[in-house]
Amino acid sequence: MEKKIFAGTLLVSDIDGTLVPTNQVVPPQNLEAIARYCALGGKFAFATGRSFATAGRMLSWLTPNAPCIFVNGVQIFDTKTKEVLMQKRLPAEADALLKGYFDRYPDCAAVVMAPDGLYVARSNAISDDHDRITDTVAKRVAWEDLPAEKLKIIFMAPEATIGEMVEWEAAHPSELVETCRSWPEYFEVLPKNGNKGQALVALRDILNIPAERSFAIGDFDNDEEMVRVAGIGAAPQNATEKVRSLAKVIVCDCDDGAVADFIAYLERKLTEEQTGI
């Protein structure tokens, strides 16, 4: 029987662009490697900007054996017990800021993840494509009819507009929220300290995993904090330059099975540490 070399460790992977390519099909080598990681004692979870509802299709392919990070770090949710272990909300004081973005950039859609579901004000081709990718249909409403309680909001617009939004935010930072670019056409506004890095720290505490025994892999701006605070952070070849600069390990491209490559690296490293060979 193989030694449980991954016992007492936690591996967290981003989904889109890291675990899953643009064709939305998990490379089989990733599934095989995750199953091996869990069989050898490891805890596997994913961290995604999606909600549980919009990640549902992924759960027919993936088998996390630990609570997962949803809504870009705003929520930790146990997919087996359906229990919310941690959740943050945008403060009501941020409503004027959010409406300001909506009015300032008339070509953006506003997609809201709320406790009771997904809503969109002023839908566009990008938000329609988001429905297709996540296999969900957001409820179309006017801005005034968006729910009062918001976990996060994603402004979806052409890449040039998102660039303008990022620049405006950098010049007018808010103490009420934090922001990130989670895709070239997505600009997200989240509760303060609502990011994947803070959620990884919280998940480690929930599972009683030491920081140095936590591993994370991601590819885009919203993965930066998670990769930075992990004991070993990794990035696929297709990751942004900033994420690669924060990672201790660079693995193959997402399309070629980046998560499997990272797990293989971890197995070699832990084997060397435990055997001295």
C-alpha positions in Angstrom: 0.0 0.0 0.0 1.3 3.4 -0.9 2.1 5.8 1.9 -0.4 8.6 2.3 2.2 11.2 1.3 -0.4 14.0 0.9 -2.0 13.5 4.4 -2.4 16.8 6.2 -2.1 18.9 3.0 -4.6 21.1 1.1 -4.6 21.8 -2.7 -6.8 24.5 -4.0 -7.1 25.1 -7.7 -8.7 27.9 -9.7 -11.2 26.6 -12.3 -11.3 28.6 -15.5 -7.9 28.9 -17.2 -6.2 26.7 -14.7 -8.1 23.4 -14.2 -10.5 23.8 -17.1 -9.5 25.1 -20.6 -11.8 27.4 -22.7 -13.6 24.3 -24.1 -15.0 23.7 -20.6 -13.8 20.1 -20.5 -11.4 19.1 -17.7 -8.3 17.4 -19.2 -8.5 13.7 -18.1 -5.0 13.8 -16.7 -6.2 16.5 -14.2 -9.0 14.2 -13.0 -6.7 11.3 -12.6 -4.1 13.3 -10.7 -6.8 14.8 -8.4 -8.1 11.3 -7.6 -4.6 10.2 -6.8 -3.9 13.2 -4.7 -7.0 12.5 -2.6 -6.3 8.8 -2.4 -2.9 9.6 -1.0 -4.5 11.6 1.8 -4.7 15.1 0.4 -7.6 17.5 0.7 -8.6 19.0 -2.7 -10.8 22.0 -3.2 -11.4 24.5 -6.0 -11.6 28.3 -5.8 -13.7 30.0 -8.4 -15.4 33.3 -9.1 -18.5 31.3 -9.9 -21.3 30.7 -7.4 -22.3 27.1 -6.4 -25.2 27.3 -8.8 -23.0 28.4 -11.8 -20.3 25.8 -10.9 -22.8 23.0 -10.7 -21.9 21.4 -14.0 -18.2 21.2 -12.9 -19.3 19.2 -9.9 -20.4 16.4 -12.2 -16.8 16.0 -13.2 -14.8 17.1 -10.1 -14.8 15.4 -6.7 -13.6 17.9 -4.1 -13.2 16.3 -0.7 -13.0 19.6 1.1 -15.2 22.7 1.3 -14.6 24.9 -1.8 -14.1 28.7 -2.3 -16.8 30.4 -4.4 -17.6 33.9 -5.5 -13.9 34.8 -5.7 -13.4 34.3 -2.0 -16.6 35.7 -0.7 -18.0 32.3 0.2 -16.7 29.0 1.5 -19.3 26.3 0.8 -19.3 22.6 1.6 -20.6 21.0 -1.6 -21.5 17.7 0.2 -23.4 19.0 3.2 -24.6 22.2 1.3 -23.5 24.2 4.3 -22.2 27.8 4.0 -19.1 28.0 6.3 -18.2 31.6 5.5 -19.9 34.3 3.6 -19.5 38.1 3.1 -21.7 40.7 1.5 -21.2 44.0 -0.2 -22.0 46.8 2.3 -25.1 48.9 1.6 -22.9 52.0 1.8 -21.3 50.8 -1.5 -24.5 51.1 -3.5 -23.7 54.6 -4.8 -20.3 53.5 -5.9 -21.8 50.5 -7.8 -24.4 52.7 -9.5 -21.7 55.1 -10.5 -19.8 52.4 -12.4 -23.1 51.3 -14.1 -23.9 54.9 -15.2 -20.4 55.8 -16.2 -19.9 52.9 -18.5 -23.2 52.4 -20.5 -21.8 49.5 -22.5 -21.4 47.3 -19.4 -23.7 44.7 -18.1 -24.0 44.3 -14.3 -24.2 40.7 -13.1 -25.0 40.3 -9.5 -24.4 37.2 -7.4 -26.9 37.3 -4.6 -27.8 34.8 -1.8 -30.9 33.8 -3.8 -29.4 33.6 -7.3 -28.0 35.4 -10.3 -29.3 38.7 -11.7 -28.2 40.9 -14.6 -29.1 44.5 -15.3 -28.6 45.7 -18.9 -27.5 42.4 -20.3 -25.1 42.4 -23.3 -23.4 39.8 -25.5 -20.8 39.2 -22.9 -23.2 38.5 -20.1 -25.3 36.3 -22.4 -22.1 34.3 -23.1 -21.6 34.0 -19.3 -25.0 32.3 -19.1 -23.9 29.9 -21.8 -20.5 29.1 -20.2 -22.0 28.6 -16.7 -25.1 26.8 -18.1 -27.4 29.2 -16.1 -29.8 32.0 -17.0 -29.5 35.2 -14.9 -32.7 36.9 -14.1 -33.0 40.1 -16.3 -34.0 43.1 -14.2 -33.7 46.9 -14.1 -30.9 48.3 -11.9 -33.5 49.4 -9.4 -34.8 45.9 -9.1 -31.5 44.2 -8.3 -31.5 42.6 -4.8 -30.4 44.6 -1.9 -28.1 41.9 -0.6 -25.2 41.3 -3.0 -22.3 38.9 -2.6 -20.5 40.5 -5.5 -21.1 42.3 -8.8 -19.3 41.7 -12.1 -19.3 44.4 -14.6 -19.0 42.8 -18.1 -18.0 44.9 -21.0 -15.5 45.0 -23.9 -11.9 44.7 -22.9 -11.2 48.4 -23.6 -14.0 49.5 -21.3 -12.8 47.2 -18.5 -9.4 48.7 -18.8 -11.0 52.2 -18.3 -12.8 50.9 -15.2 -9.6 49.5 -13.7 -7.8 52.8 -14.3 -10.7 54.8 -12.8 -10.7 52.5 -9.7 -6.9 52.9 -9.3 -7.4 56.7 -9.3 -10.4 56.6 -6.9 -9.9 53.7 -4.5 -12.6 52.9 -2.0 -12.3 51.8 1.6 -15.7 50.0 1.3 -14.8 47.3 -1.3 -12.1 45.6 -3.2 -11.9 45.0 -6.9 -10.2 42.6 -9.3 -10.2 41.8 -13.0 -11.2 38.1 -13.2 -11.2 37.9 -17.0 -10.3 40.4 -19.8 -13.9 41.4 -20.1 -14.9 41.1 -16.3 -14.4 43.7 -13.6 -15.5 42.5 -10.2 -16.4 44.5 -7.1 -16.3 42.4 -3.9 -16.6 42.9 -0.1 -13.5 44.2 1.6 -11.1 41.3 2.2 -13.3 39.2 -0.1 -10.6 37.5 -2.2 -9.3 34.0 -2.8 -6.2 34.6 -0.6 -8.2 35.5 2.4 -10.6 32.6 1.8 -7.6 30.2 1.5 -6.4 31.4 4.9 -9.9 30.8 6.4 -10.2 27.4 4.8 -6.8 26.4 6.2 -8.2 27.3 9.7 -11.4 25.4 9.1 -9.4 22.3 8.1 -6.5 22.8 10.6 -4.0 22.8 7.8 -0.6 24.6 8.4 0.2 27.4 6.0 3.2 25.6 4.6 1.2 22.5 3.8 -1.3 24.5 1.6 -0.8 24.5 -2.1 -2.6 26.7 -4.7 -2.6 27.2 -8.4 -4.2 29.9 -10.5 -3.8 31.9 -13.7 -5.4 35.4 -13.5 -5.6 38.6 -11.5 -8.1 37.3 -9.1 -5.8 34.4 -8.2 -2.8 36.6 -7.2 -3.5 36.7 -3.4 -4.2 32.9 -3.3 -1.0 32.1 -5.1 0.9 34.5 -2.8 -0.3 33.2 0.6 -0.1 29.5 -0.2 2.7 27.4 1.2 3.6 26.6 -2.4 1.9 28.7 -5.1 1.9 27.6 -8.8 0.9 29.1 -12.1 0.3 27.5 -15.5 2.3 28.8 -18.5 -0.8 30.7 -19.7 -1.0 32.7 -16.5 -0.6 36.5 -16.4 2.9 37.8 -15.9 2.0 39.0 -12.4 0.7 35.6 -11.3 3.8 33.9 -12.7 6.0 36.3 -10.8 4.2 35.4 -7.5 4.4 31.6 -8.1 7.1 29.4 -6.7 6.4 26.9 -9.4 5.5 27.3 -13.1 3.8 24.3 -14.7 2.6 23.5 -18.2 -0.3 25.2 -20.0 -3.8 24.8 -18.8 -4.7 22.9 -22.0 -2.0 20.4 -21.3 -3.0 19.5 -17.8 -1.5 22.1 -15.5 -3.1 20.8 -12.3 -1.8 17.3 -13.0 1.7 18.7 -13.6 1.6 20.6 -10.3 0.5 17.5 -8.4 3.3 15.5 -10.0 5.7 18.2 -8.8 4.3 18.1 -5.3 4.5 14.3 -5.1 8.2 14.5 -6.1 8.9 17.2 -3.6 7.2 15.6 -0.7 8.7 12.2 -1.5 12.2 13.8 -1.5 11.5 15.6 1.8 10.2 12.4 3.5 12.7 10.0 2.2 15.8 12.2 1.6 16.1 10.6 -1.9 
